[in-house]
Amino acid sequence: MGIYLNPDSDRYERLCNSPIFVDKSLLIKYTNQIINTENNCICVSRPRRFGKSTDANMLVAYYSKGTNSKDLFNTLNISHCPSFLEHLNKHNVIHLNIQDFLSTTNSIDEMLVKITRMILKDLKFEFKDVITETEIIDAFNEVYAYTKNKFIFIIDEWDCIFREFKEDKTAQETYLDFLRSLLKDKIYIEMCYMTGILPIKKYGTHSALNMFDEISMTQPKPLANYMGFTEEEVSNLCRKHNVDYQKMKDWYDGYHMTDTISTFSPRSVVAAISKHDFSNYWTKTESFEALKIYRFKL
C-alpha cells in the first residue's frame, strides 16, 4: 500500500459513514465491463461539487489491492452484481488528484517532475526487484514485462491546468504530451477513469487524449444516473430526513440528463438537508464562474 499506488479506502469509508449518503456504487458495474477492453478509457466531466471526487474515491476503494473493502461494499447495490467479487480489491490502482500536485508546485514542468517522482517511489517500493529505469513509462513497462501486473489509473481534476493556465498554450501542450505518453495505447493499462469540469479539449496535433470516451452533462449516456442525485434518490433522502421534497424539487431540479432522468445538484441537496434551509448553494462554488468564463470563450 502506497500513497498513489494501491491506496486505502479511508476516504470513501468516511463518506459511507456520513448521515447523508447516496449509493452510487452501480457505477462500478459499468467500469467492470470496460476493464481490459478497447474502450477502457473514459473521461467524466461535470461541474464542481457534483460527485466527481466521490466517485473516484469509490473506485479506488473498490479496486485497490491496498485495502480490504468487502465489508464496506457488501451493503451497497454493487454487491448484488455478478462481477462484484471478481474485481473487488484485485487491481493495482494509481490514484492521482492533479489539483493537489498543481497547488504544491510552481510550474507545469515542476508539477510533472513531482508526479513522476512520487509514482516512481511507490512503484519501486512495490516492485523493487524489477524496476531499473528512472523514466515513469519505462518503469511501468518493466513491471508489466517481468510480472504481468497491469494498472487502473484514476485521475481526478485532470483539467485544472486548463483552468489555471488559460493562456499558456505551451504549458497545456506539455501537460497533454505527458498524459498521452503515459496513457495512450499502453499495454500496462487495464482502465483509466478520469474526471474534470471541462471536456477534453483538442489542440490540433495535440489532440492527445482522443482515446477517451467523453461523458458529460450534455452527453451523459451511459452514465446518466451518476451525473447527480436522481429524483428517486432525493425523494428517499427527503423522506429519511423529514424534508419537503416538492420544495426541494422546486429549488434544485433542473438538470435533465435524458427524457426520463432528471438530476439535482448533490451540493445543493446535501447543504439544504444539513442546514435545514433552501438557498443558492451550488452557484456560490468556483465551478459556476469557471464554466461561465469557458462558455464565453468558445
HELIX and SHEET records of a PDB file:
HELIX    1   1 ASP A   10  CYS A   16  1                                   7    
HELIX    2   2 LEU A   27  ILE A   34  1                                   8    
HELIX    3   3 LYS A   52  TYR A   63  1                                  12    
HELIX    4   4 LYS A   70  PHE A   73  1                                   4    
HELIX    5   5 ASN A   77  HIS A   80  5                                   4    
HELIX    6   6 PHE A   84  HIS A   87  1                                   4    
HELIX    7   7 ILE A   98  SER A  103  1                                   6    
HELIX    8   8 ILE A  108  GLU A  126  1                                  19    
HELIX    9   9 ILE A  136  THR A  147  1                                  12    
HELIX   10  10 CYS A  160  GLU A  164  1                                   5    
HELIX   11  11 LYS A  169  LEU A  183  1                                  15    
HELIX   12  12 GLY A  204  HIS A  206  5                                   3    
HELIX   13  13 ALA A  224  TYR A  226  5                                   3    
HELIX   14  14 GLU A  231  HIS A  241  1                                  11    
HELIX   15  15 TYR A  245  TYR A  252  1                                   8    
HELIX   16  16 PRO A  266  LYS A  275  1                                  10    
HELIX   17  17 TRP A  282  LYS A  284  5                                   3    
HELIX   18  18 GLU A  286  LYS A  297  1                                  12    
SHEET    1   A 5 ASN A  92  ASN A  97  0                                        
SHEET    2   A 5 PHE A 151  ASP A 156  1                                        
SHEET    3   A 5 ILE A 189  GLY A 196  1                                        
SHEET    4   A 5 CYS A  41  SER A  45  1                                        
SHEET    5   A 5 ASP A 213  ILE A 215  1                                        
SHEET    1   B 3 PHE A 229  THR A 230  0                                        
SHEET    2   B 3 SER A 262  PHE A 264 -1                                        
SHEET    3   B 3 ASP A 253  HIS A 256 -1                                        
END                                                                             
